[in-house]
Amino acid sequence: MLKLTYTETSFYLECLTLSLEEWVAQRVILALRVGQSLCIEPSTASFLLPVDLPGVEVLKAEVKRDDGEIIALSACDAEYMEVTLRGSWLLDSSKDAVGVFFTTMSDRAEFFLHKLWQESQACASVMSE
């Protein structure tokens, strides 16, 4: 399962070993215990990846083979591609814009996407120094 947490300045992508059902159940139990409302809505989330990262071609092949309904890759320009994921938003309430996006796809695609995202973050931090 992939979990995207957006912040005011960036986002964080996690690859979790829990199943989607286990993770949602844990969040529901936590919300019940602390008296918090939850709202789950189907949605999409997008982010950019540099096209020159090693492994991008493997991700493209994986998407074509298994996960075309969940993940879409689109060229933005010569340097970046947009990754769009279909999944769900878990929000604190239906009025809040604060929440977590989650989705699930083949383990292989999740692994490659997470690895590419980590590499893009490492490249970005080197460039900003």
TIRO-2110 file (N, C-alpha, C; in Angstrom, 1 decimal):
// TIRO-2110
0.8, -1.2, 0.0, N, 1, A
0.0, 0.0, 0.0, CA, 1, A
0.9, 1.2, 0.0, C, 1, A
0.5, 2.2, -0.8, N, 2, A
1.2, 3.5, -0.8, CA, 2, A
0.4, 4.5, 0.0, C, 2, A
1.0, 5.3, 0.8, N, 3, A
0.4, 6.4, 1.5, CA, 3, A
1.1, 7.7, 1.2, C, 3, A
0.4, 8.7, 0.8, N, 4, A
0.9, 10.0, 0.5, CA, 4, A
0.4, 11.0, 1.6, C, 4, A
1.3, 11.7, 2.2, N, 5, A
0.9, 12.7, 3.2, CA, 5, A
1.4, 14.0, 2.7, C, 5, A
0.5, 14.9, 2.4, N, 6, A
0.8, 16.2, 1.9, CA, 6, A
1.0, 17.2, 3.1, C, 6, A
2.0, 18.1, 3.0, N, 7, A
2.2, 19.1, 4.0, CA, 7, A
2.1, 20.4, 3.3, C, 7, A
2.3, 21.5, 4.0, N, 8, A
2.2, 22.8, 3.4, CA, 8, A
3.3, 23.1, 2.3, C, 8, A
4.4, 22.4, 2.5, N, 9, A
5.6, 22.7, 1.6, CA, 9, A
6.0, 21.5, 0.7, C, 9, A
5.5, 20.3, 1.0, N, 10, A
5.9, 19.2, 0.2, CA, 10, A
5.0, 18.0, 0.5, C, 10, A
5.4, 16.8, 0.2, N, 11, A
4.6, 15.6, 0.6, CA, 11, A
5.6, 14.5, 0.9, C, 11, A
5.1, 13.5, 1.5, N, 12, A
5.9, 12.3, 1.9, CA, 12, A
5.2, 11.1, 1.4, C, 12, A
5.9, 10.2, 0.7, N, 13, A
5.4, 9.0, 0.2, CA, 13, A
5.9, 7.8, 1.0, C, 13, A
5.0, 6.9, 1.5, N, 14, A
5.4, 5.8, 2.2, CA, 14, A
4.9, 4.5, 1.5, C, 14, A
5.7, 3.5, 1.6, N, 15, A
5.3, 2.1, 1.1, CA, 15, A
5.0, 1.3, 2.4, C, 15, A
3.8, 1.0, 2.7, N, 16, A
3.4, 0.3, 3.9, CA, 16, A
3.2, -1.2, 3.6, C, 16, A
3.6, -2.1, 4.6, N, 17, A
3.4, -3.5, 4.4, CA, 17, A
2.0, -3.9, 4.8, C, 17, A
1.3, -3.1, 5.5, N, 18, A
-0.1, -3.4, 5.9, CA, 18, A
-1.0, -3.4, 4.7, C, 18, A
-2.0, -4.3, 4.7, N, 19, A
-3.0, -4.2, 3.6, CA, 19, A
-3.8, -3.0, 3.8, C, 19, A
-4.5, -2.6, 2.7, N, 20, A
-5.3, -1.4, 2.7, CA, 20, A
-6.4, -1.6, 3.8, C, 20, A
-7.0, -2.8, 3.9, N, 21, A
-8.1, -3.0, 4.8, CA, 21, A
-7.6, -2.9, 6.3, C, 21, A
-6.4, -3.4, 6.6, N, 22, A
-5.8, -3.3, 7.9, CA, 22, A
-5.5, -1.9, 8.3, C, 22, A
-4.9, -1.1, 7.4, N, 23, A
-4.6, 0.3, 7.6, CA, 23, A
-5.8, 1.1, 7.9, C, 23, A
-6.9, 0.9, 7.1, N, 24, A
-8.1, 1.7, 7.2, CA, 24, A
-8.8, 1.3, 8.6, C, 24, A
-8.8, 0.0, 8.9, N, 25, A
-9.4, -0.5, 10.1, CA, 25, A
-8.7, 0.2, 11.3, C, 25, A
-7.3, 0.2, 11.3, N, 26, A
-6.6, 0.9, 12.4, CA, 26, A
-6.9, 2.4, 12.5, C, 26, A
-7.1, 3.0, 11.4, N, 27, A
-7.4, 4.5, 11.4, CA, 27, A
-8.8, 4.7, 12.0, C, 27, A
-9.7, 3.8, 11.6, N, 28, A
-11.1, 3.9, 12.1, CA, 28, A
-11.1, 3.7, 13.6, C, 28, A
-10.4, 2.7, 14.1, N, 29, A
-10.4, 2.4, 15.5, CA, 29, A
-9.8, 3.6, 16.3, C, 29, A
-8.7, 4.1, 15.8, N, 30, A
-8.1, 5.3, 16.4, CA, 30, A
-9.1, 6.5, 16.4, C, 30, A
-9.8, 6.7, 15.4, N, 31, A
-10.7, 7.8, 15.3, CA, 31, A
-11.9, 7.6, 16.3, C, 31, A
-12.3, 6.4, 16.4, N, 32, A
-13.4, 6.0, 17.4, CA, 32, A
-12.9, 6.3, 18.9, C, 32, A
-11.7, 5.9, 19.1, N, 33, A
-11.1, 6.1, 20.5, CA, 33, A
-10.9, 7.5, 20.9, C, 33, A
-10.6, 8.4, 19.9, N, 34, A
-10.3, 9.8, 20.2, CA, 34, A
-11.5, 10.7, 19.9, C, 34, A
-12.6, 10.1, 19.4, N, 35, A
-13.8, 10.8, 19.1, CA, 35, A
-13.7, 11.7, 17.9, C, 35, A
-13.0, 11.3, 16.9, N, 36, A
-12.7, 12.0, 15.7, CA, 36, A
-13.6, 11.5, 14.5, C, 36, A
-14.1, 12.5, 13.7, N, 37, A
-14.9, 12.1, 12.5, CA, 37, A
-13.9, 11.7, 11.4, C, 37, A
-14.3, 10.8, 10.6, N, 38, A
-13.6, 10.4, 9.4, CA, 38, A
-14.4, 10.4, 8.2, C, 38, A
-13.8, 10.8, 7.1, N, 39, A
-14.5, 10.8, 5.8, CA, 39, A
-13.5, 10.1, 4.8, C, 39, A
-13.9, 9.2, 4.0, N, 40, A
-13.1, 8.5, 3.0, CA, 40, A
-13.8, 8.8, 1.6, C, 40, A
-13.0, 9.4, 0.7, N, 41, A
-13.5, 9.7, -0.6, CA, 41, A
-12.6, 9.2, -1.7, C, 41, A
-13.2, 8.6, -2.7, N, 42, A
-12.3, 8.2, -3.9, CA, 42, A
-11.8, 9.5, -4.5, C, 42, A
-10.5, 9.4, -5.0, N, 43, A
-9.9, 10.6, -5.5, CA, 43, A
-8.6, 10.2, -6.3, C, 43, A
-7.9, 11.2, -6.7, N, 44, A
-6.6, 11.1, -7.3, CA, 44, A
-5.6, 12.0, -6.6, C, 44, A
-4.3, 11.6, -6.8, N, 45, A
-3.2, 12.4, -6.3, CA, 45, A
-2.1, 12.4, -7.3, C, 45, A
-1.4, 13.5, -7.5, N, 46, A
-0.4, 13.6, -8.5, CA, 46, A
0.9, 14.2, -8.0, C, 46, A
2.0, 13.8, -8.5, N, 47, A
3.3, 14.4, -8.2, CA, 47, A
4.2, 14.2, -9.4, C, 47, A
5.3, 14.9, -9.4, N, 48, A
6.3, 14.9, -10.5, CA, 48, A
7.5, 14.0, -10.1, C, 48, A
8.0, 13.4, -11.1, N, 49, A
9.3, 12.7, -11.0, CA, 49, A
10.2, 13.1, -12.2, C, 49, A
11.5, 13.2, -12.0, N, 50, A
12.4, 13.5, -13.1, CA, 50, A
12.4, 12.3, -14.0, C, 50, A
12.4, 12.5, -15.3, N, 51, A
12.4, 11.4, -16.3, CA, 51, A
13.7, 10.7, -16.4, C, 51, A
14.8, 11.3, -15.9, N, 52, A
16.1, 10.7, -16.1, CA, 52, A
16.5, 9.8, -14.9, C, 52, A
15.6, 9.5, -14.0, N, 53, A
16.0, 8.6, -12.9, CA, 53, A
16.2, 7.2, -13.4, C, 53, A
17.2, 6.5, -12.9, N, 54, A
17.3, 5.1, -13.3, CA, 54, A
16.1, 4.3, -12.8, C, 54, A
15.5, 3.5, -13.6, N, 55, A
14.3, 2.7, -13.2, CA, 55, A
13.0, 3.2, -13.7, C, 55, A
13.0, 4.4, -14.3, N, 56, A
11.7, 5.0, -14.8, CA, 56, A
11.2, 4.1, -15.9, C, 56, A
12.0, 3.5, -16.8, N, 57, A
11.5, 2.6, -17.8, CA, 57, A
10.9, 1.4, -17.3, C, 57, A
11.5, 0.9, -16.2, N, 58, A
10.9, -0.3, -15.5, CA, 58, A
9.5, 0.0, -15.0, C, 58, A
9.4, 1.2, -14.3, N, 59, A
8.1, 1.6, -13.8, CA, 59, A
7.0, 1.7, -15.0, C, 59, A
7.5, 2.3, -16.1, N, 60, A
6.6, 2.4, -17.3, CA, 60, A
6.1, 1.1, -17.7, C, 60, A
7.0, 0.1, -17.8, N, 61, A
6.6, -1.2, -18.2, CA, 61, A
5.7, -1.9, -17.2, C, 61, A
5.9, -1.7, -16.0, N, 62, A
5.1, -2.3, -14.9, CA, 62, A
3.6, -1.7, -15.0, C, 62, A
3.6, -0.4, -15.2, N, 63, A
2.3, 0.3, -15.4, CA, 63, A
1.5, -0.3, -16.6, C, 63, A
2.2, -0.5, -17.7, N, 64, A
1.5, -1.0, -18.9, CA, 64, A
1.0, -2.5, -18.6, C, 64, A
1.8, -3.2, -17.9, N, 65, A
1.5, -4.6, -17.7, CA, 65, A
0.4, -4.9, -16.7, C, 65, A
0.4, -4.2, -15.5, N, 66, A
-0.5, -4.5, -14.4, CA, 66, A
-1.4, -3.4, -13.9, C, 66, A
-0.9, -2.2, -13.8, N, 67, A
-1.6, -1.2, -13.0, CA, 67, A
-2.1, 0.0, -13.8, C, 67, A
-2.4, -0.1, -15.0, N, 68, A
-2.9, 1.0, -15.8, CA, 68, A
-4.1, 1.7, -15.3, C, 68, A
-5.0, 1.0, -14.6, N, 69, A
-6.2, 1.6, -14.0, CA, 69, A
-5.9, 2.4, -12.8, C, 69, A
-4.8, 2.2, -12.1, N, 70, A
-4.5, 2.8, -10.8, CA, 70, A
-3.5, 3.9, -11.0, C, 70, A
-2.5, 3.8, -11.9, N, 71, A
-1.5, 4.7, -12.0, CA, 71, A
-1.4, 5.1, -13.5, C, 71, A
-1.2, 6.4, -13.7, N, 72, A
-1.0, 7.0, -15.0, CA, 72, A
0.3, 7.8, -15.1, C, 72, A
1.1, 7.7, -16.1, N, 73, A
2.3, 8.5, -16.3, CA, 73, A
2.1, 9.4, -17.5, C, 73, A
2.4, 10.7, -17.3, N, 74, A
2.2, 11.6, -18.4, CA, 74, A
3.5, 12.5, -18.5, C, 74, A
3.9, 12.8, -19.7, N, 75, A
5.0, 13.7, -19.9, CA, 75, A
4.6, 15.1, -19.6, C, 75, A
5.4, 15.8, -18.8, N, 76, A
5.1, 17.2, -18.5, CA, 76, A
6.0, 18.1, -19.4, C, 76, A
7.3, 17.8, -19.4, N, 77, A
8.2, 18.5, -20.2, CA, 77, A
9.4, 17.6, -20.4, C, 77, A
10.5, 18.1, -20.9, N, 78, A
11.7, 17.3, -21.2, CA, 78, A
12.3, 16.7, -19.9, C, 78, A
12.1, 17.3, -18.7, N, 79, A
12.7, 16.9, -17.5, CA, 79, A
11.8, 16.1, -16.5, C, 79, A
10.5, 16.3, -16.6, N, 80, A
9.6, 15.7, -15.6, CA, 80, A
8.5, 15.0, -16.2, C, 80, A
8.0, 13.9, -15.5, N, 81, A
6.8, 13.3, -15.8, CA, 81, A
5.8, 13.4, -14.6, C, 81, A
4.5, 13.4, -14.9, N, 82, A
3.6, 13.5, -13.8, CA, 82, A
3.1, 12.0, -13.5, C, 82, A
3.1, 11.7, -12.3, N, 83, A
2.5, 10.4, -11.8, CA, 83, A
1.2, 10.7, -11.2, C, 83, A
0.1, 10.1, -11.7, N, 84, A
-1.2, 10.3, -11.2, CA, 84, A
-1.7, 8.9, -10.6, C, 84, A
-2.1, 8.9, -9.4, N, 85, A
-2.6, 7.7, -8.7, CA, 85, A
-4.1, 7.8, -8.4, C, 85, A
-4.8, 6.7, -8.6, N, 86, A
-6.2, 6.7, -8.2, CA, 86, A
-6.3, 5.9, -6.9, C, 86, A
-7.0, 6.5, -6.0, N, 87, A
-7.1, 5.8, -4.7, CA, 87, A
-8.2, 6.5, -3.9, C, 87, A
-7.9, 6.8, -2.6, N, 88, A
-8.9, 7.4, -1.7, CA, 88, A
-8.2, 8.4, -0.8, C, 88, A
-8.9, 9.4, -0.4, N, 89, A
-8.5, 10.4, 0.6, CA, 89, A
-9.2, 10.0, 1.9, C, 89, A
-8.4, 10.0, 3.0, N, 90, A
-9.0, 9.8, 4.3, CA, 90, A
-8.8, 11.2, 5.0, C, 90, A
-10.0, 11.8, 5.3, N, 91, A
-10.0, 13.2, 5.8, CA, 91, A
-10.5, 13.1, 7.3, C, 91, A
-10.1, 14.1, 8.1, N, 92, A
-10.6, 14.2, 9.4, CA, 92, A
-12.1, 14.5, 9.5, C, 92, A
-12.5, 15.3, 8.5, N, 93, A
-14.0, 15.5, 8.4, CA, 93, A
-14.2, 15.9, 6.9, C, 93, A
-15.4, 15.9, 6.5, N, 94, A
-15.7, 16.2, 5.1, CA, 94, A
-15.4, 17.7, 4.8, C, 94, A
-15.3, 18.5, 5.8, N, 95, A
-15.0, 20.0, 5.6, CA, 95, A
-13.5, 20.3, 5.5, C, 95, A
-12.7, 19.4, 6.0, N, 96, A
-11.3, 19.7, 6.1, CA, 96, A
-10.6, 19.3, 4.7, C, 96, A
-9.5, 20.0, 4.4, N, 97, A
-8.7, 19.7, 3.3, CA, 97, A
-7.4, 18.9, 3.8, C, 97, A
-7.4, 18.6, 5.1, N, 98, A
-6.2, 17.9, 5.6, CA, 98, A
-6.5, 16.5, 5.7, C, 98, A
-5.6, 15.7, 5.1, N, 99, A
-5.8, 14.2, 5.2, CA, 99, A
-4.7, 13.5, 4.6, C, 99, A
-4.9, 12.2, 4.3, N, 100, A
-3.9, 11.3, 3.8, CA, 100, A
-4.5, 10.6, 2.6, C, 100, A
-3.7, 10.5, 1.5, N, 101, A
-4.1, 9.8, 0.3, CA, 101, A
-3.5, 8.4, 0.4, C, 101, A
-4.3, 7.4, 0.0, N, 102, A
-3.8, 6.0, 0.0, CA, 102, A
-4.3, 5.2, -1.2, C, 102, A
-3.5, 4.3, -1.7, N, 103, A
-3.8, 3.5, -2.8, CA, 103, A
-3.1, 2.2, -2.7, C, 103, A
-3.5, 1.2, -3.5, N, 104, A
-2.8, 0.0, -3.6, CA, 104, A
-2.7, -0.5, -5.0, C, 104, A
-1.6, -1.1, -5.3, N, 105, A
-1.3, -1.7, -6.7, CA, 105, A
-0.4, -2.9, -6.5, C, 105, A
0.1, -3.4, -7.6, N, 106, A
1.0, -4.6, -7.5, CA, 106, A
2.2, -4.2, -6.6, C, 106, A
2.7, -5.2, -5.8, N, 107, A
3.8, -4.9, -4.9, CA, 107, A
5.0, -4.4, -5.7, C, 107, A
5.2, -4.9, -6.9, N, 108, A
6.4, -4.5, -7.7, CA, 108, A
6.3, -3.0, -8.1, C, 108, A
5.1, -2.6, -8.6, N, 109, A
4.9, -1.2, -9.0, CA, 109, A
5.0, -0.3, -7.7, C, 109, A
4.5, -0.7, -6.6, N, 110, A
4.6, 0.1, -5.4, CA, 110, A
6.1, 0.3, -5.0, C, 110, A
6.8, -0.8, -5.1, N, 111, A
8.2, -0.8, -4.8, CA, 111, A
9.0, 0.2, -5.7, C, 111, A
8.8, 0.0, -7.0, N, 112, A
9.5, 0.9, -7.9, CA, 112, A
9.1, 2.3, -7.8, C, 112, A
7.9, 2.6, -7.6, N, 113, A
7.4, 4.0, -7.5, CA, 113, A
8.0, 4.6, -6.2, C, 113, A
8.0, 3.9, -5.1, N, 114, A
8.5, 4.4, -3.9, CA, 114, A
10.0, 4.6, -4.0, C, 114, A
10.7, 3.7, -4.6, N, 115, A
12.2, 3.8, -4.8, CA, 115, A
12.5, 5.0, -5.7, C, 115, A
11.8, 5.2, -6.8, N, 116, A
12.0, 6.4, -7.6, CA, 116, A
11.7, 7.7, -6.9, C, 116, A
10.7, 7.7, -6.1, N, 117, A
10.4, 8.9, -5.3, CA, 117, A
11.5, 9.2, -4.3, C, 117, A
12.0, 8.2, -3.6, N, 118, A
13.1, 8.4, -2.7, CA, 118, A
14.4, 8.9, -3.5, C, 118, A
14.7, 8.4, -4.6, N, 119, A
15.8, 8.8, -5.4, CA, 119, A
15.6, 10.3, -5.9, C, 119, A
14.4, 10.6, -6.2, N, 120, A
14.1, 12.0, -6.6, CA, 120, A
14.3, 13.0, -5.5, C, 120, A
14.0, 12.5, -4.2, N, 121, A
14.1, 13.4, -3.1, CA, 121, A
15.6, 13.6, -2.7, C, 121, A
16.4, 12.5, -2.9, N, 122, A
17.8, 12.6, -2.7, CA, 122, A
18.5, 13.5, -3.7, C, 122, A
18.0, 13.4, -5.0, N, 123, A
18.6, 14.3, -6.0, CA, 123, A
18.2, 15.8, -5.7, C, 123, A
17.0, 16.0, -5.3, N, 124, A
16.5, 17.4, -5.0, CA, 124, A
17.3, 18.0, -3.8, C, 124, A
17.6, 17.2, -2.8, N, 125, A
18.3, 17.7, -1.6, CA, 125, A
19.7, 18.0, -2.0, C, 125, A
20.3, 17.2, -2.9, N, 126, A
21.7, 17.5, -3.3, CA, 126, A
21.7, 18.8, -4.1, C, 126, A
20.7, 19.0, -5.0, N, 127, A
20.6, 20.2, -5.8, CA, 127, A
20.4, 21.5, -5.0, C, 127, A
19.7, 21.4, -3.9, N, 128, A
19.4, 22.5, -3.1, CA, 128, A
20.5, 22.9, -2.2, C, 128, A
21.5, 22.1, -2.0, N, 129, A
22.7, 22.4, -1.1, CA, 129, A
23.7, 23.3, -1.8, C, 129, A
END
